């Protein structure tokens, strides 16, 4: 299976937060699953670190190394995601989350997220 991790899931995974459901931990640990994140998630993390809304025990380069070592694929921004983004209903106002929704649709990939607003979109999501 292919999965796209929401930014908060990625942060929880690397902080080894206990609130991450075992079902999600198993999906991420399973080497047969293709795990993806969007470069937009890394951008969001950097912004939150810079404005002091997020504190991590390591820098972004260490996180990228950990992502690579965990066999998580970093998806780039593609023009086709932007076309989908422009036509999304304005259920969610967070531009980062809207971009992840667009990526999920374009890639036909399930989005792992705890965000209940995202659950209102017509996409495959897992929580």
C-alpha positions as CSV (number, residue, x, y, z in Angstrom):
1,X,0.0,0.0,0.0
2,X,1.0,3.6,-0.5
3,X,0.5,6.2,2.2
4,X,1.0,10.0,2.6
5,X,1.9,11.1,6.1
6,X,0.3,14.3,7.4
7,X,2.8,16.7,8.9
8,X,1.6,16.0,12.5
9,X,2.0,12.2,11.9
10,X,5.6,12.7,10.8
11,X,6.4,14.8,13.8
12,X,4.7,12.3,16.2
13,X,6.6,9.5,14.5
14,X,10.0,11.1,15.0
15,X,9.2,12.3,18.5
16,X,8.0,8.7,19.2
17,X,4.8,10.1,20.7
18,X,2.7,7.6,22.5
19,X,-0.5,9.1,21.2
20,X,0.1,7.6,17.7
21,X,-2.2,4.7,17.4
22,X,-0.6,1.3,17.1
23,X,-2.4,0.8,13.7
24,X,-0.5,3.8,12.3
25,X,2.8,2.8,13.9
26,X,2.4,-0.7,12.2
27,X,1.7,0.9,8.8
28,X,4.8,3.1,9.1
29,X,7.0,0.2,10.3
30,X,5.9,-2.2,7.6
31,X,8.6,-2.4,5.0
32,X,6.1,-3.5,2.4
33,X,4.2,-0.2,2.6
34,X,5.4,2.8,0.6
35,X,5.5,5.8,3.0
36,X,5.5,9.3,1.5
37,X,5.7,12.8,2.8
38,X,5.4,16.1,0.9
39,X,8.2,18.6,0.8
40,X,5.4,20.9,1.9
41,X,5.4,19.1,5.3
42,X,9.1,19.9,5.8
43,X,8.5,23.5,4.8
44,X,5.7,23.7,7.4
45,X,8.0,22.2,10.1
46,X,10.7,24.7,9.3
47,X,8.2,27.6,9.5
48,X,6.9,26.3,12.9
49,X,10.4,26.0,14.2
50,X,11.3,29.5,13.1
51,X,8.2,31.1,14.7
52,X,8.7,29.0,17.9
53,X,5.5,27.0,17.6
54,X,7.5,23.7,17.4
55,X,10.5,22.5,19.2
56,X,12.5,19.5,17.9
57,X,15.5,17.8,19.5
58,X,17.3,17.9,16.1
59,X,17.6,20.1,13.1
60,X,15.9,19.7,9.8
61,X,18.9,18.1,8.1
62,X,18.9,15.4,10.8
63,X,15.2,14.9,10.2
64,X,15.8,14.6,6.5
65,X,18.5,12.0,7.2
66,X,16.1,10.1,9.5
67,X,13.4,10.2,6.8
68,X,15.7,8.8,4.2
69,X,17.0,6.1,6.5
70,X,13.3,5.2,7.3
71,X,12.7,4.7,3.6
72,X,10.1,7.5,3.5
73,X,9.9,9.1,0.1
74,X,9.8,12.9,-0.1
75,X,7.4,14.0,-2.8
76,X,8.2,17.3,-4.6
77,X,5.6,19.9,-5.6
78,X,4.1,19.1,-9.0
79,X,2.1,21.5,-11.2
80,X,-0.8,19.0,-11.3
81,X,-1.2,19.3,-7.5
82,X,-1.7,23.0,-7.9
83,X,-4.6,22.5,-10.4
84,X,-6.4,20.2,-7.9
85,X,-5.7,22.7,-5.1
86,X,-7.4,25.5,-6.9
87,X,-10.6,23.4,-7.2
88,X,-10.8,22.1,-3.7
89,X,-13.8,23.1,-1.7
90,X,-12.9,25.5,1.1
91,X,-13.6,23.2,3.9
92,X,-10.1,23.5,5.4
93,X,-8.4,26.9,5.4
94,X,-4.9,25.7,6.3
95,X,-2.9,26.0,3.0
96,X,-0.4,23.2,4.0
97,X,-3.2,20.7,4.7
98,X,-5.0,21.7,1.5
99,X,-1.8,21.0,-0.4
100,X,-1.5,17.5,1.3
101,X,-5.2,16.9,0.3
102,X,-4.3,17.9,-3.3
103,X,-1.3,15.6,-3.3
104,X,-3.3,12.7,-2.0
105,X,-5.9,13.2,-4.8
106,X,-3.2,13.6,-7.5
107,X,-1.2,10.6,-6.4
108,X,-4.3,8.5,-5.6
109,X,-2.7,7.7,-2.2
110,X,-4.3,7.4,1.3
111,X,-3.5,10.2,3.7
112,X,-2.7,9.3,7.3
113,X,-4.0,12.1,9.4
114,X,-5.7,12.8,12.7
115,X,-7.2,16.1,11.4
116,X,-10.9,15.7,11.4
117,X,-11.4,18.6,9.0
118,X,-9.4,16.7,6.4
119,X,-11.7,13.7,7.0
120,X,-14.5,15.8,5.5
121,X,-12.9,15.7,2.0
122,X,-13.6,13.0,-0.5
123,X,-10.2,11.3,-0.2
124,X,-8.9,8.0,1.2
125,X,-7.7,8.8,4.7
126,X,-6.6,6.6,7.6
127,X,-6.7,7.3,11.3
